[in-house]
Amino acid sequence: MKIDYFKETDSMYIEFLDKTATSTVAINDNIAVDLDENENLIGIDIHSQASKFNLNDLEFKNVPQIKNIKFG
């Protein structure tokens, strides 16, 4: 999983799978999800105001992969 922030558009992309999206579904005016050919979630695009998220408040619950997360 990878999180990219784009300052010029104040947007953020959370990538779960390194695949090409075959479709995008708008959730609302600021959030869209990318799906692969099998309609599996591959990423979430937050179109604006991503700088308002406080990543220091990020909380993981019941995530078995937490020991493998890299911050950098």
Buried (B, 14 or more C-beta within 10 A) or exposed (E): EEBEBEEEEBBBBBBBBEBEBEEEEEEEEEEBBBBBEEEEBBBBBBBEEBEEEEEEEEEEEEEEEEEEEEEE
